[in-house]
Amino acid sequence: MTIESKSGTSPHYIEAAAARLRAASESRTPCAPVRDVIVEGDLAGAYAVQDVGTARALSVGRKLVGRKIGLTSLAVQRQLGVSQPDYGMLFADMAVPDGWDVAADQLIQPKVEAEIAFVIGRDLDDEHLTIADILRAVEFALPAIEIVDSRIADWKIGILDTIADNASSGLYVLGASPKKLDGLDLRLCGMVMEQGGDEVSVGAGAACLGDPLSATLWLAKTMARVGRPLKAGDTVMSGALGPMVTVKRGEVYEARISGLGSVRAAFAKEQA
């Protein structure tokens, strides 16, 4: 089933799933999976749950500033039984400056992954896009760390859970060294993430759906198709370059991506 297909899950259950995730987020207490209230295999129903959360966020004044792409690893797609990535919303209050501490009470069960972020320089409101359109539209690229999180207890998620839960989003950190795409082969960009001087994740641009720009093309076409197109100024988190790493409080995680520079995510110690 594609994300554009009609949901088979009733509106009542969609609202119930969204309410469960909202309560978990507000209380910082993980909840049971929501796939039990979504019709099995109903990706459209899971996105409908995400849409309820997005609408509520916008209604209380949160600002939409971009999108994130998840499930860009073909191995993870096979594990979850899907053949495409998923997407979630980025809001302004999810952005953390490079190296600033993330408070212990901001997240539930965070993990980090290194990514390449793009800032879009022109609207992409046509679903019939090509890679040339993406190359023209990307204003610059940045090294980034996504701090993923799950409202679902113990990260026991399936595809419906992660989609409904805004693609397991949390926060994100952008590096401070924007680079034009000229001369960059993002597919071959190597990545190393360290914590306390130890390597904790290694990867490359090719791990992200073959090429982070190809992942961004998928996203741009999908967003245009579902009526929420990427706009000039939007940030795109294009997907993980290597394995996720479980966060240890009080630690700093630094990712270095060849050709793009470095970025750090720091985590405050647990509160007494």
C-alpha positions in Angstrom: 0.0 0.0 0.0 1.4 3.4 -0.9 1.1 6.5 1.4 -1.4 8.1 -1.0 -4.0 5.3 -0.7 -7.1 5.7 1.3 -6.9 4.6 4.9 -8.9 1.6 6.1 -8.6 2.7 9.7 -11.6 4.6 11.2 -11.3 8.2 12.2 -12.1 7.2 15.8 -9.1 4.9 16.0 -6.8 7.4 14.2 -7.7 10.0 16.9 -7.2 7.4 19.6 -3.7 6.6 18.4 -2.8 10.3 18.1 -4.0 10.9 21.6 -1.9 8.0 23.0 1.2 9.4 21.4 0.4 12.9 22.5 0.0 11.8 26.1 3.3 10.0 26.0 5.1 13.0 24.6 3.6 15.4 27.2 4.2 13.1 30.1 7.6 11.9 28.9 6.3 8.4 29.7 6.5 5.9 26.8 3.3 4.2 25.7 2.2 0.9 24.2 2.5 0.6 20.4 -0.3 2.2 18.4 -0.3 -0.4 15.7 -3.0 -2.3 17.7 -5.5 0.4 16.7 -4.4 0.9 13.1 -5.6 -1.6 10.4 -2.7 -4.0 9.7 -0.6 -2.7 6.7 -2.5 0.6 6.6 0.4 3.0 6.0 -2.1 5.7 5.0 -3.8 5.3 8.4 -0.5 5.7 10.1 0.2 8.9 8.2 -3.3 10.1 9.1 -2.3 9.7 12.8 0.9 11.7 12.0 -1.3 14.4 10.3 -3.4 14.7 13.5 -0.3 15.4 15.5 1.0 17.9 12.8 -2.3 19.8 12.8 -2.3 20.1 16.6 1.3 21.3 16.6 0.5 24.0 14.1 -2.6 25.0 16.0 -0.6 25.7 19.1 1.9 27.9 17.3 4.7 25.5 16.4 6.5 26.5 13.2 7.0 23.9 10.4 10.6 24.4 9.1 11.3 21.2 7.1 11.1 17.4 6.9 13.0 14.3 7.9 13.4 11.1 5.9 13.5 7.8 7.8 14.0 4.2 6.8 16.6 5.1 4.1 18.5 1.9 4.8 17.4 -0.9 2.5 18.2 -3.5 5.2 15.8 -1.7 7.7 13.1 -1.5 5.0 13.3 -5.2 4.5 13.2 -5.8 8.2 10.0 -3.8 8.5 8.5 -5.2 5.4 8.3 -2.0 3.4 9.8 -0.9 0.1 10.1 2.9 0.6 11.3 5.4 3.2 9.0 7.3 5.5 8.9 11.0 6.4 8.2 13.2 9.4 7.8 16.9 10.1 10.6 19.2 11.5 9.5 22.1 13.7 11.5 25.1 14.7 11.6 24.0 18.4 13.3 20.8 17.4 16.5 22.5 16.3 19.4 22.5 18.8 22.5 24.7 18.2 25.7 22.8 17.6 27.2 21.7 20.9 24.5 23.0 23.1 23.3 20.7 25.9 20.1 18.8 25.5 18.3 18.8 28.8 17.6 15.4 30.4 13.8 16.0 30.4 13.5 17.0 26.8 13.3 13.4 25.4 12.2 9.9 26.5 14.7 7.4 25.1 17.0 9.2 22.6 19.4 7.8 20.1 21.6 9.7 17.6 22.5 9.2 14.0 24.6 11.2 11.6 23.1 12.7 8.5 23.5 15.2 5.7 21.1 18.0 5.9 20.0 20.2 3.0 18.6 23.7 3.0 16.2 24.2 0.1 16.5 27.5 -1.9 13.4 27.3 -4.0 9.9 25.8 -3.8 9.5 22.2 -5.0 5.7 22.0 -5.5 5.7 19.8 -8.6 5.5 16.0 -8.1 7.1 15.5 -11.5 10.6 16.4 -10.3 14.0 15.1 -11.4 17.4 14.9 -9.7 18.3 18.0 -11.8 15.5 19.9 -10.0 16.9 18.9 -6.6 20.4 19.9 -7.6 19.2 23.3 -8.6 17.0 23.7 -5.5 19.6 22.7 -2.8 21.1 26.0 -1.5 23.7 24.2 0.7 24.4 21.1 2.6 25.4 20.7 6.2 26.7 18.0 8.5 23.9 17.1 11.0 22.9 14.8 13.8 19.4 13.7 14.3 18.4 12.9 17.8 15.7 10.4 17.2 13.2 9.4 19.9 10.2 7.1 20.3 7.1 7.6 22.3 6.7 3.8 22.1 8.1 1.8 25.1 11.5 0.2 24.6 11.6 1.2 20.9 9.4 -1.9 20.2 8.2 -0.3 17.0 6.8 -1.5 13.7 6.4 0.6 10.5 2.9 1.8 11.6 4.3 3.0 14.9 7.2 4.9 13.6 5.1 6.6 10.9 2.4 7.6 13.3 5.0 8.9 15.7 6.3 11.5 13.3 8.9 9.1 12.0 10.3 8.7 15.5 11.5 12.2 15.6 13.0 14.1 18.5 15.4 16.9 17.9 18.2 17.8 15.4 21.5 19.6 15.3 22.9 21.3 12.2 26.6 22.0 11.8 27.8 25.6 11.2 29.8 24.9 8.0 27.4 25.2 5.0 28.8 23.9 1.8 27.6 24.2 -1.8 27.1 21.0 -3.7 29.8 21.9 -6.3 32.6 19.3 -6.2 30.9 17.2 -3.5 30.2 13.5 -4.2 27.7 12.9 -1.4 27.4 9.2 -2.2 31.1 8.8 -1.3 31.1 11.1 1.8 32.5 9.0 4.7 31.1 9.5 8.2 32.5 8.8 11.6 30.7 9.5 14.9 32.7 9.5 18.1 31.8 9.6 21.8 34.6 10.3 24.2 37.1 9.6 21.5 35.7 6.2 20.7 34.1 5.4 17.3 30.4 4.5 17.8 29.1 4.7 14.3 30.7 4.6 10.8 29.1 5.0 7.4 28.9 6.8 4.1 26.5 8.7 1.9 25.7 5.6 -0.1 24.0 4.1 3.0 21.2 6.7 2.6 19.1 5.2 -0.2 22.2 5.0 -2.4 22.6 8.8 -2.3 21.2 11.5 0.0 20.1 13.5 -3.0 18.1 10.6 -4.3 16.4 10.3 -0.9 15.6 14.0 -1.1 14.1 13.6 -4.6 11.8 10.9 -3.2 10.8 13.2 -0.4 10.2 16.2 -2.6 8.0 14.3 -5.0 6.1 12.7 -2.1 5.5 16.0 -0.3 4.2 17.6 -3.5 1.9 14.6 -4.1 0.4 14.7 -0.6 -0.1 18.5 -0.6 2.6 19.6 1.7 5.4 20.6 -0.7 8.9 21.6 0.3 9.4 25.4 0.3 12.3 27.7 0.0 14.1 27.8 3.3 13.0 24.4 4.4 15.6 22.0 6.0 15.7 18.4 4.9 17.3 15.7 7.1 18.1 13.2 4.4 18.6 10.0 6.4 21.1 8.1 8.4 24.6 7.5 7.1 25.3 4.8 9.7 23.8 2.9 12.6 21.9 4.6 15.4 23.6 5.0 18.7 21.8 4.9 22.1 22.5 8.2 24.0 24.4 8.2 27.3 23.6 11.2 29.4 26.5 13.6 30.1 28.2 12.7 26.9 29.0 14.5 23.7 28.6 12.9 20.3 30.6 14.4 17.4 30.1 13.4 13.7 32.6 14.2 11.0 31.5 13.9 7.4 34.1 14.2 4.7 33.7 17.3 2.7 31.2 18.8 5.1 32.9 19.2 8.4 31.7 18.2 11.9 28.7 18.6 14.2 28.2 17.9 17.9 25.2 16.8 20.0 25.7 17.2 23.8 23.5 15.8 26.5 23.2 17.1 30.0 23.5 14.6 32.9 20.3 13.3 34.5 18.7 15.7 36.9 19.0 14.7 40.6 
